[in-house]
Amino acid sequence: MTTFERLAALLHTEFDIAPEKLLPEATLEGLDIDSLRMLEILFAVEEEFAIAMPGDHGELKARIKTLGDLATYVESLVAPGAAAAP
């Protein structure tokens, strides 16, 4: 399973986002993900992928506009080869 697939499954299961909306090009704004919800998602992502997100959420907000951006960012924080781990 790819990082994006794991991320999409997490968003569907934990945040009740319809699977058909979970596309790499889907914007966070288009998915009604506001600042508070984004924090909840980041905590869930940290737990799911066993990573630690940097504390500067302003930088993350500027850097992450789509689900694809989020998946790419998560991959950059996960040890090589671990992104596709079950």
Helices and strands as residue ranges (DSSP letters): H 3-15, G 19-21, H 35-49, H 57-63, H 67-77
